[in-house]
Amino acid sequence: MRKLNVRKNIIRYYIISFLSGLIFSIPIIVLFRRENGLNMFQITFLQSLFAIVVVILEVPTWYIADVVGRKKSIIISLFFHFVWYAIYWFGSSFWWFLIAEIFFAFAVSFLSWAEDAFIYDSLKQIGEERKYKKVIGNAVAFSMLAVAISSISWPFLVNIWYRPLIWLSVPFMFVAFILSFWLMEPKRVRVVIEKNYVSDLWKALKFVFQNNAKLKRLIIYFGIINGINSAALRFYQPYFQISSLNIIYFGIIFASFQIFTALVSKTSHNIENILWKKSSLIIIAILVVVSYFLMGNIVFAFSFGFAYLQQFVRWFNKVLASDYINQEVWSGYRATILSINSLFSRLIYASLIPLIGYMADLRGILYSLNVLWILALVFWWWILIILYRKKVL
């Protein structure tokens, strides 16, 4: 009977992934914040704060997931997701949204590792751990499908008021939260208290930045590329407005981004084999530079098409980083060092976007986009020269 209940974890988690992906406000969230009096600096500051809080919480939430249980971590995460929506539901100022983003950072941190471990342990208990990648892939696919559906199903509301798009997500997230109580904690080997994640992380950091110069330079390269490439995400909606794109099409475009990135993710290894790894590293940097240059200097109704270059880099860079880093580390440090790469990327992003937001308020969105392509070009040449001199490439 227990084995049957654990098997139901997978189906229930698919449903939770779908429900929590119904985020109707994605295509207009920046416009919603601006409607409530925030400028671009404040909007980007909130994203920077979110990224920093996630970095701070990364290690503690690993530990909590291992000690108190993955099911409880998932429940806590979904509760914080629900609170995040509720605050946005009622909020109408910078300070309300700041509190909301802190709750969202807790939600993301509690879920990031707990869900993977929960799925793997569930499959292991029923002897089907070989299906782990397939199950995780299906969960991501359900989530992205929900994002795509919610992005294209709201145009009739957007001309009335932005806030209903926040309201629409609340009941779905509440149902996901309630459903999480019906998950069953799978059997696992509990982590004893002396296991020190901080110590392990410190050892991994020393390995990266003291003992393996090649790995250090690769992490810096991937972090800069991903940090700069991600900086545009909060500029898409005001940019679409500048390009005279009707707001009713925003959702369709954001849905197409999800579909496009899903295709890129699915075919990334084939693309890498065609391009070769070394040329792939160069190409992703060029695409970041070119995409920002085109967005900053060619503005018309279909300028949103340039953003597909950034969506390509967003997922292809992730595959390249995982491939290169896995080749440089042994299995005992693999997950930790991959997380260090993610943390470094978040720190680059958090450091950059408030400055870009301030420039957008001062000189306009197009000026900020031009600053981004210049920054991308300068950093790209700098790190690329180092990689070639040190024979990393």
C-alpha positions in Angstrom: 0.0 0.0 0.0 2.8 2.4 0.9 4.5 1.7 -2.4 1.3 2.5 -4.3 1.0 5.8 -2.3 4.6 6.7 -3.1 3.9 6.1 -6.8 1.0 8.6 -6.6 3.6 11.2 -5.6 4.7 11.5 -9.2 1.1 12.2 -10.5 0.4 14.6 -7.7 3.6 16.4 -8.3 2.8 16.8 -12.0 -0.5 18.4 -11.0 1.3 20.7 -8.5 3.8 21.7 -11.1 1.0 22.6 -13.5 -1.1 24.5 -11.0 1.9 26.5 -9.7 2.9 27.4 -13.3 -0.4 29.2 -13.9 1.1 32.6 -13.5 -1.2 34.9 -15.4 0.7 38.1 -14.5 4.0 37.2 -16.2 3.4 39.2 -19.4 2.5 42.4 -17.5 4.2 42.1 -14.1 6.6 45.0 -14.8 3.8 47.1 -16.1 1.7 46.3 -13.0 4.6 47.5 -10.8 5.0 50.7 -12.8 1.2 51.3 -12.6 1.7 51.2 -8.8 4.3 53.9 -8.9 7.6 52.0 -9.2 10.3 53.3 -11.5 12.7 50.9 -13.3 15.4 51.3 -10.7 13.0 50.2 -8.0 11.8 47.3 -10.1 15.3 46.1 -10.9 16.3 46.6 -7.2 13.5 44.2 -6.2 14.9 41.6 -8.6 18.4 42.2 -7.3 17.2 41.7 -3.7 15.4 38.5 -4.7 18.6 37.1 -6.3 20.7 38.0 -3.2 18.2 36.5 -0.8 18.1 33.3 -2.8 22.0 33.1 -2.7 21.9 33.6 1.1 19.2 30.9 1.6 20.8 28.3 -0.7 22.8 26.4 1.9 20.3 26.7 4.9 17.4 25.4 2.7 19.5 22.4 1.6 20.0 21.5 5.2 16.4 22.0 6.2 15.2 19.8 3.3 17.5 17.0 4.4 16.8 17.3 8.1 13.0 18.0 8.3 12.0 16.3 5.1 11.5 17.1 1.4 7.7 17.0 1.6 7.7 19.6 4.4 10.1 21.8 2.3 7.7 21.6 -0.7 4.8 22.5 1.6 6.7 25.5 3.0 7.7 26.6 -0.5 4.1 26.5 -1.8 2.9 28.3 1.3 5.4 31.1 0.6 4.3 31.1 -3.1 0.7 31.6 -1.9 1.8 34.5 0.5 3.7 36.1 -2.4 0.6 36.2 -4.6 -1.6 37.4 -1.7 0.8 40.3 -1.0 0.7 41.3 -4.6 -3.1 40.9 -4.6 -3.4 43.6 -1.9 -0.1 45.5 -2.4 0.2 48.8 -4.1 3.6 50.3 -3.2 7.4 49.5 -3.3 7.5 48.3 0.3 4.6 45.9 -0.2 6.4 44.4 -3.3 9.7 44.3 -1.4 8.2 42.1 1.3 6.6 40.0 -1.5 9.9 39.4 -3.2 11.5 38.2 0.0 8.7 35.7 0.5 9.2 34.6 -3.2 12.9 34.1 -2.6 12.1 31.8 0.4 9.6 30.0 -1.9 12.2 29.4 -4.6 15.0 28.4 -2.2 12.9 25.9 -0.3 11.8 24.2 -3.6 15.0 24.3 -5.6 16.7 21.2 -4.2 13.8 19.6 -2.3 11.7 18.8 -5.3 14.6 17.0 -7.1 15.5 15.0 -4.0 11.8 14.2 -3.3 11.2 12.9 -6.9 14.4 10.8 -6.9 13.7 9.2 -3.4 10.1 8.4 -4.5 11.3 6.7 -7.6 14.1 4.9 -5.7 11.6 3.5 -3.3 9.6 1.8 -6.1 12.7 0.7 -7.9 12.3 3.2 -10.9 15.1 5.7 -10.2 16.2 5.2 -13.8 13.2 7.3 -14.8 14.3 10.3 -12.8 15.4 12.5 -15.8 12.2 11.7 -17.6 10.0 12.5 -14.6 11.8 15.8 -13.9 11.6 16.7 -17.5 7.8 16.0 -17.5 7.4 18.1 -14.4 9.2 21.0 -16.1 7.2 20.5 -19.3 3.9 20.7 -17.3 5.1 23.9 -15.6 6.1 25.5 -18.9 2.8 24.4 -20.5 0.9 26.1 -17.7 3.0 29.3 -18.1 2.3 29.3 -21.8 -1.5 28.7 -21.3 -1.8 31.4 -18.6 0.2 33.8 -20.8 -2.3 33.7 -23.7 -5.6 33.3 -21.9 -6.0 36.8 -20.4 -6.1 39.5 -23.2 -9.8 40.3 -22.4 -8.8 41.3 -18.9 -5.8 43.4 -19.5 -7.7 46.2 -21.0 -9.8 46.5 -17.8 -7.1 46.3 -15.1 -3.8 44.5 -14.4 -4.7 43.4 -10.8 -7.2 40.7 -11.9 -4.3 38.8 -13.4 -2.8 38.6 -9.9 -6.1 37.4 -8.5 -6.4 34.6 -11.1 -3.3 32.8 -9.9 -4.3 32.8 -6.2 -6.9 30.0 -6.2 -4.7 27.7 -8.3 -1.7 28.2 -6.0 -3.9 27.6 -3.0 -5.1 24.3 -4.5 -1.4 23.3 -5.2 -0.6 24.1 -1.6 -3.5 22.0 -0.2 -2.6 19.1 -2.6 1.0 19.1 -1.3 -0.3 17.7 2.0 -1.3 14.5 0.2 2.3 13.9 -0.9 4.0 11.0 1.0 7.5 11.4 2.3 9.5 8.5 0.7 12.0 6.5 2.7 15.5 7.9 2.8 18.7 7.9 4.7 18.3 10.8 7.1 21.2 13.2 7.2 22.9 13.3 10.6 23.6 16.6 12.3 27.3 16.5 11.9 27.1 16.7 8.1 28.2 20.2 7.5 27.0 21.8 4.2 28.8 25.0 5.0 32.1 23.1 5.3 31.5 21.2 2.1 30.6 24.4 0.3 33.8 26.1 1.6 35.9 23.1 0.4 34.3 23.3 -3.0 34.9 27.1 -3.2 38.6 26.5 -2.4 38.7 23.8 -5.0 37.3 26.1 -7.6 39.2 29.4 -6.8 42.5 28.0 -5.5 43.1 24.6 -7.0 41.5 24.6 -10.4 42.2 27.7 -12.5 40.5 26.3 -15.6 37.2 25.7 -13.7 37.4 29.1 -12.0 37.7 30.8 -15.4 34.8 28.8 -16.9 32.5 29.6 -14.0 33.4 33.3 -14.4 32.7 33.1 -18.1 29.4 31.4 -17.8 28.4 33.6 -14.9 29.0 36.8 -16.8 27.3 35.6 -19.9 24.2 34.4 -18.0 24.1 37.4 -15.7 24.2 40.0 -18.6 21.9 37.9 -20.8 19.3 37.7 -18.0 19.4 41.5 -17.3 16.9 42.1 -20.2 14.1 40.1 -18.6 12.6 43.1 -16.7 12.9 45.4 -19.8 10.8 43.3 -22.2 7.4 44.7 -21.3 8.4 48.5 -21.4 10.4 47.7 -24.6 7.4 46.1 -26.2 5.5 49.3 -25.4 8.2 51.5 -27.0 8.0 49.3 -30.1 4.3 50.1 -30.4 3.3 46.4 -29.9 -0.3 46.1 -28.7 -0.5 44.8 -25.1 -2.9 42.1 -26.0 -0.1 40.3 -27.9 2.3 40.3 -24.9 1.0 37.1 -23.6 1.3 35.3 -26.9 4.9 36.4 -27.2 5.8 35.3 -23.6 4.1 31.9 -24.4 6.2 31.6 -27.5 9.3 32.3 -25.4 8.4 29.3 -23.2 7.8 27.0 -26.2 11.0 28.2 -27.9 13.2 27.6 -24.8 11.7 24.2 -24.4 12.7 23.3 -27.9 16.2 24.7 -27.3 16.5 22.7 -24.1 15.4 19.5 -25.8 17.9 19.9 -28.8 20.8 21.6 -27.0 23.1 18.6 -27.1 22.5 18.1 -30.8 23.2 21.8 -31.5 26.4 21.6 -29.4 27.6 18.6 -31.4 27.0 20.5 -34.7 28.8 23.7 -33.5 31.5 22.0 -31.3 32.1 23.1 -27.8 34.7 25.8 -28.3 32.8 27.6 -31.0 29.6 27.3 -28.9 31.2 29.3 -26.1 32.1 32.1 -28.6 28.7 32.0 -30.3 26.6 32.4 -27.1 28.6 35.6 -26.2 28.2 37.0 -29.8 24.4 36.4 -29.6 24.1 38.3 -26.3 26.0 41.3 -27.9 24.0 41.2 -31.1 20.6 40.8 -29.5 21.1 43.9 -27.3 22.6 45.9 -30.1 19.6 45.1 -32.4 17.0 45.8 -29.6 18.7 49.1 -28.7 19.0 50.4 -32.3 16.2 48.9 -34.4 12.8 49.5 -32.9 9.6 48.5 -34.7 6.5 46.3 -34.0 8.4 43.0 -34.5 11.5 44.0 -32.5 10.5 41.4 -29.9 12.0 38.9 -32.4 15.5 39.9 -31.3 14.7 38.6 -27.8 14.6 35.1 -29.1 18.4 35.2 -29.3 18.5 35.8 -25.6 16.1 33.0 -25.0 18.4 30.7 -26.9 21.4 31.7 -24.9 19.4 31.4 -21.7 19.1 27.6 -22.0 22.0 26.7 -24.3 24.4 28.4 -21.8 23.0 26.2 -19.1 23.7 23.0 -21.1 27.2 24.2 -22.0 28.0 25.2 -18.4 26.8 21.8 -17.1 28.8 19.9 -19.7 32.1 21.8 -19.2 31.9 21.8 -15.4 31.1 18.1 -15.2 34.2 17.3 -17.1 36.4 19.2 -14.6 35.1 17.9 -11.3 34.7 14.5 -9.6 31.3 13.3 -8.5 31.7 14.2 -4.8 31.8 17.9 -5.6 29.7 17.9 -8.8 26.3 19.1 -7.5 28.0 21.7 -5.1 30.1 23.2 -7.9 27.2 23.3 -10.3 25.4 25.3 -7.6 28.4 27.6 -7.2 28.1 28.4 -10.9 24.4 29.2 -10.4 25.1 31.4 -7.4 27.9 33.3 -9.2 25.5 34.0 -12.1 22.9 35.3 -9.6 25.4 37.6 -8.0 26.4 39.0 -11.4 22.8 39.5 -12.2 22.0 41.1 -8.8 25.0 43.5 -9.1 24.1 44.6 -12.6 20.4 45.2 -12.9 19.9 48.0 -10.4 22.5 50.0 -12.3 20.8 49.3 -15.6 17.4 50.2 -14.1 18.8 53.5 -12.9 20.1 54.2 -16.4 16.7 53.4 -17.8 15.0 56.0 -15.5 17.7 58.5 -16.4 18.1 58.0 -20.1 15.5 55.6 -21.3 15.2 51.8 -22.0 17.0 52.0 -25.4 20.0 53.7 -23.7 20.2 50.8 -21.1 20.0 48.2 -23.9 22.9 49.8 -25.6 24.9 49.9 -22.4 24.2 46.2 -22.0 25.6 45.3 -25.4 28.8 47.3 -24.7 29.2 45.7 -21.3 28.7 42.2 -22.9 31.3 43.0 -25.6 33.9 44.3 -23.1 33.5 41.4 -20.7 33.4 38.9 -23.5 36.7 40.0 -25.0 38.3 40.2 -21.6 37.4 36.7 -20.4 37.8 35.2 -23.9 41.4 36.4 -24.1 42.1 34.9 -20.7 40.6 31.6 -21.7 42.7 31.4 -24.8 45.9 32.5 -23.1 45.4 29.9 -20.4 44.5 27.3 -23.0 41.1 26.7 -21.6 39.9 26.9 -25.2 
